[in-house]
Amino acid sequence: MYNDLKSRGFSVGKDSLYRMMDEVFDIYMLTRMERYDPSVIRREMSNKKVYLYDNGLATALNYTLSEDRGKLLENLVYRHLREMTQEMYFIRNGWECDFVAFPHGREPLLVQVTSRLDTNNLAREIKGLDAARKRVGSGRTLLLAESIQPGFDVPEWIRVAPVLDWLLE
């Protein structure tokens, strides 16, 4: 953001940008999620994923996120999971797992979200969940999609569900 503003001719300091971003998070417009790591220091120093509290805001502002159904679905799933637990992370080590949630008193929940699940992206989504299982240990695995192409095999350790059905459970 700093480099983008500087290239447009705006004079702004990095500290000012950090303060403005903190204010945006403080008013519950945006929220962030850390990358999973057992080390608190490495987790704090890692990149974070940012989510909107309200998908309607993204659409109303014609934000680029609104053009990507997958990002909107991921944002929706984030908000739903956040109601279950505050302890949530993502994993990115070669493969990405969208969410690793640790609900209190229950086993971890590993979640992948995609707009359309088909033969083109099935292997990638499974690899993300598998990599997360290896990193976290055990846990329930969930693959959520808005639309699911019928007729392909998914390992029995993965539950596949339409996002809407999962939200209504």
C-alpha positions in Angstrom: 0.0 0.0 0.0 2.8 2.3 0.9 4.6 1.9 -2.5 1.3 2.2 -4.4 0.5 5.5 -2.7 4.0 6.8 -3.2 3.9 5.9 -6.9 0.7 8.0 -7.2 2.4 11.0 -5.7 0.9 10.9 -2.2 3.3 11.8 0.6 2.6 9.3 3.5 4.7 7.7 6.1 4.6 4.0 6.9 3.7 4.7 10.6 0.7 6.7 9.4 -0.5 3.8 7.3 -0.1 1.4 10.2 -2.1 3.7 12.4 -4.9 4.1 9.8 -5.0 0.3 9.3 -5.3 -0.2 13.0 -8.2 2.2 13.1 -9.9 0.3 10.2 -9.6 -2.9 12.3 -10.7 -1.2 15.4 -14.1 -0.1 13.9 -14.8 -3.7 12.8 -14.6 -3.0 9.1 -11.9 -5.5 8.5 -10.4 -8.4 10.5 -7.3 -10.4 10.1 -6.2 -14.0 10.5 -2.7 -15.2 11.2 -0.8 -18.1 9.6 -0.7 -21.2 11.8 2.5 -21.8 13.6 3.0 -23.3 17.0 5.6 -20.6 17.7 3.8 -17.4 18.7 6.7 -15.2 17.5 6.8 -16.7 14.0 3.0 -16.5 13.9 3.0 -12.8 14.9 5.7 -12.0 12.3 4.0 -13.9 9.4 1.8 -12.5 6.8 -1.9 -12.3 7.6 -5.1 -12.8 5.6 -7.6 -9.9 5.7 -11.4 -10.4 5.7 -14.3 -8.0 5.6 -17.0 -8.1 8.2 -19.6 -7.5 5.6 -19.7 -9.0 2.1 -22.4 -6.4 1.2 -19.9 -3.7 1.7 -17.5 -5.2 -0.9 -20.3 -5.5 -3.4 -21.6 -2.0 -2.7 -18.2 -0.5 -3.2 -17.6 -2.6 -6.3 -14.4 -3.8 -4.6 -12.5 -6.3 -6.7 -13.4 -8.9 -4.1 -17.0 -8.7 -5.2 -16.1 -10.1 -8.6 -14.6 -13.2 -7.2 -17.3 -15.6 -5.8 -14.7 -17.8 -4.2 -13.4 -14.9 -2.1 -16.9 -13.9 -1.1 -17.6 -17.4 0.0 -14.4 -17.7 1.9 -15.2 -14.4 3.6 -18.7 -15.8 4.5 -17.2 -19.0 5.9 -14.7 -17.0 7.9 -17.5 -15.0 9.6 -19.4 -18.2 10.4 -16.3 -20.0 11.8 -15.4 -16.9 13.8 -18.7 -17.2 15.7 -17.6 -20.8 16.7 -14.1 -19.8 17.9 -11.6 -17.0 18.0 -8.7 -19.4 17.5 -8.5 -19.6 13.7 -5.5 -19.7 11.3 -4.6 -20.5 7.8 -1.8 -22.7 6.6 0.4 -22.0 3.6 3.4 -24.2 3.1 3.5 -25.2 -0.6 -0.3 -25.9 -0.4 -2.9 -23.7 1.3 -5.6 -24.6 3.7 -8.1 -21.8 4.1 -9.0 -22.3 7.7 -7.7 -24.2 10.7 -10.2 -23.6 13.5 -9.8 -24.8 17.1 -13.3 -24.9 18.6 -13.1 -25.1 22.4 -13.3 -28.7 23.7 -13.5 -30.2 20.2 -11.0 -31.5 17.7 -9.6 -29.0 15.1 -11.6 -28.3 12.0 -9.7 -28.0 8.7 -11.7 -26.2 6.0 -11.2 -25.5 2.3 -13.6 -23.2 0.4 -14.1 -23.0 -3.4 -16.8 -21.5 -5.6 -17.0 -24.6 -7.8 -15.6 -28.0 -7.0 -14.8 -30.0 -10.1 -12.1 -32.2 -11.5 -10.0 -29.1 -12.4 -9.4 -28.1 -8.7 -10.2 -31.2 -6.7 -6.6 -32.4 -6.4 -5.4 -28.9 -5.2 -8.2 -28.7 -2.6 -7.4 -32.2 -1.3 -3.6 -31.5 -1.1 -4.3 -28.4 0.9 -6.4 -30.3 3.4 -3.8 -33.2 3.5 -0.9 -30.8 4.1 -2.9 -29.2 7.0 -3.7 -32.6 8.5 0.0 -33.4 8.5 0.9 -30.1 10.1 -1.9 -29.9 12.8 -2.2 -33.6 13.5 -5.7 -34.9 13.5 -8.9 -33.1 12.9 -12.2 -33.0 11.0 -11.8 -32.0 7.3 -14.4 -30.1 5.4 -14.5 -29.1 1.7 -17.1 -26.5 1.0 -18.3 -25.3 -2.4 -21.1 -23.3 -3.8 -21.5 -25.8 -6.6 -20.2 -29.4 -6.7 -19.7 -31.4 -9.9 -21.1 -34.9 -9.3 -19.2 -38.1 -10.1 -15.8 -37.9 -8.6 -14.2 -39.7 -5.7 -13.1 -37.9 -2.6 -11.1 -39.6 0.2 -13.4 -40.8 3.0 -11.6 -38.6 5.6 -13.0 -35.5 3.8 -16.6 -34.3 4.1 -17.8 -32.4 1.1 -20.7 -30.1 1.5 -22.5 -27.2 -0.2 -21.7 -24.0 1.7 -25.4 -23.2 2.1 -26.2 -26.6 3.7 -23.2 -26.2 6.1 -24.2 -22.7 7.1 -27.8 -23.9 7.9 -26.6 -26.8 10.1 
